[in-house]
């Protein structure tokens, strides 16, 4: 396993803990010999994870649609920035380049990426690790929704086997 894709927000959230954990995750990715694949932006938690990897000498691949270069402000510190035309191309390339996926706190874009990668695993499109980093219990409402989906009979196999949950950053790497 060589590259970890991190899905997270282009915003930092309202707690400094999210940024601290994002920088720490970037550092841990680099220290453990992994590379980062992410959405290419310099803002928010996206930029914080990337800065943590770069500061510790790790490789980074950013993938950003042309129309978001100015909005998310493409990160100038990475050497491998790939510019694509659409969000669909972005996600497909990120998935192709990655060996595992970590879902950190984020907004609707992060939620979209998470749902797609979890659905693809459920459908057997891939069998790569998908870890939800439940920092400060951020994803508890989503995990409750998943349990409701299972309880109501709408998730195949009636279990959550398509992803794992990590309550700490160290736990992420135990699961990978």
C-alpha positions in Angstrom: 0.0 0.0 0.0 1.5 3.3 -1.0 -1.1 6.1 -1.3 -3.8 7.1 1.1 -6.6 9.3 -0.3 -8.0 11.7 2.3 -11.4 13.2 1.8 -11.9 16.3 4.0 -13.2 19.8 3.9 -12.0 22.9 2.1 -13.2 24.7 5.3 -11.6 24.2 8.8 -14.7 23.9 10.9 -15.4 25.7 14.1 -13.0 23.8 16.4 -9.2 24.1 16.3 -9.1 20.3 17.0 -10.1 19.5 13.4 -7.1 21.4 12.0 -4.7 20.0 14.6 -5.8 16.4 13.7 -5.6 17.2 10.0 -2.0 18.4 10.3 -1.2 15.4 12.5 -2.7 13.0 10.0 -0.6 14.4 7.3 2.5 14.0 9.4 1.6 10.4 10.2 1.0 9.6 6.6 4.5 10.8 5.7 6.2 9.2 8.7 4.7 5.9 7.9 6.0 6.0 4.3 2.7 6.6 2.6 1.9 9.3 0.0 -1.2 11.5 0.0 -3.9 11.7 -2.7 -6.4 14.5 -2.1 -8.5 17.2 -3.8 -5.7 19.6 -4.6 -6.8 22.6 -2.6 -4.8 24.7 -0.1 -7.7 25.8 2.1 -9.3 24.3 5.1 -8.6 20.8 6.4 -7.6 19.8 2.9 -4.7 22.2 3.0 -3.8 21.3 6.6 -3.4 17.5 5.8 -1.3 18.4 2.8 0.9 20.8 4.8 1.5 18.0 7.3 2.6 15.6 4.6 4.8 18.2 2.8 6.5 19.4 6.0 7.5 15.9 6.7 8.8 15.2 3.2 6.0 13.0 1.9 4.8 12.8 -1.6 1.5 14.4 -2.5 -0.8 14.1 -5.5 -3.5 16.8 -5.8 -6.4 16.4 -8.2 -8.5 19.5 -8.8 -11.1 20.4 -11.5 -10.2 23.5 -13.5 -13.2 25.4 -12.3 -12.1 25.0 -8.7 -8.5 26.1 -9.1 -9.4 29.6 -8.0 -12.2 28.7 -5.5 -10.3 26.1 -3.5 -7.0 27.7 -4.4 -4.8 25.0 -5.8 -2.0 24.2 -3.4 1.3 25.7 -4.7 3.5 23.5 -2.5 2.8 20.2 -4.2 4.8 18.9 -7.2 2.1 16.7 -8.7 -1.0 18.7 -9.3 -3.4 17.2 -11.8 -6.0 19.4 -13.3 -9.1 17.7 -14.7 -12.3 19.0 -16.2 -15.1 17.6 -14.0 -15.8 16.5 -10.5 -16.5 13.0 -11.9 -13.0 12.9 -13.4 -11.5 14.2 -10.1 -13.1 11.4 -8.1 -12.3 8.7 -10.6 -8.6 9.7 -10.8 -8.4 10.0 -7.0 -9.9 6.5 -6.6 -7.5 5.0 -9.3 -4.4 6.5 -7.6 -5.3 5.4 -4.1 -4.8 2.2 -2.1 -6.9 3.3 0.9 -9.4 6.0 1.8 -9.7 8.1 5.0 -12.8 10.3 5.5 -12.1 13.2 7.8 -14.6 15.9 8.9 -15.9 17.9 6.0 -18.9 19.2 4.3 -21.2 18.1 1.4 -18.2 17.4 -1.0 -16.6 15.2 1.6 -20.0 13.5 2.2 -20.4 12.9 -1.5 -17.0 11.4 -1.8 -17.6 9.2 1.2 -20.9 7.9 0.0 -19.5 7.1 -3.5 -16.4 5.2 -2.2 -18.5 3.3 0.4 -21.1 2.4 -2.2 -18.4 1.3 -4.7 -17.0 -1.0 -2.0 -20.5 -2.4 -1.2 -21.0 -3.1 -4.9 -17.6 -4.8 -5.2 -16.1 -2.2 -7.5 -13.1 -2.2 -5.1 -11.9 -3.8 -1.9 -9.7 -1.1 -0.6 -9.8 0.0 3.0 -12.3 2.8 3.8 -11.9 4.4 7.2 -14.2 7.0 8.7 -12.1 9.1 11.1 -14.7 10.0 13.7 -12.7 13.0 15.1 -14.5 14.5 18.1 -17.5 12.2 17.2 -18.0 14.3 14.1 -19.5 11.5 12.1 -21.8 10.1 14.8 -25.0 11.3 13.0 -23.9 9.6 9.8 -23.1 6.4 11.6 -26.6 6.5 13.2 -28.1 7.0 9.8 -26.1 3.9 8.5 -27.4 1.9 11.4 -31.0 3.0 10.6 -30.5 2.0 7.0 -29.4 -1.5 8.2 -32.2 -1.7 10.8 -34.8 -0.9 8.1 -33.4 -3.5 5.7 -31.8 -1.2 3.0 -28.2 -2.1 3.3 -27.0 -5.3 1.6 -25.8 -8.0 4.0 -27.3 -6.1 6.9 -24.0 -4.9 8.2 -21.5 -2.1 8.1 -18.7 -4.2 6.5 -18.0 -1.7 3.8 -16.1 0.7 6.0 -14.4 0.9 9.4 -14.6 3.6 12.0 -11.5 5.0 13.7 -11.9 7.1 16.8 -8.2 8.1 16.9 -5.6 8.8 14.2 -3.4 5.8 15.4 -6.5 3.6 14.9 -6.6 4.6 11.2 -3.2 3.1 10.5 -4.1 -0.1 12.5 -7.0 -0.6 10.1 -5.0 0.1 7.0 
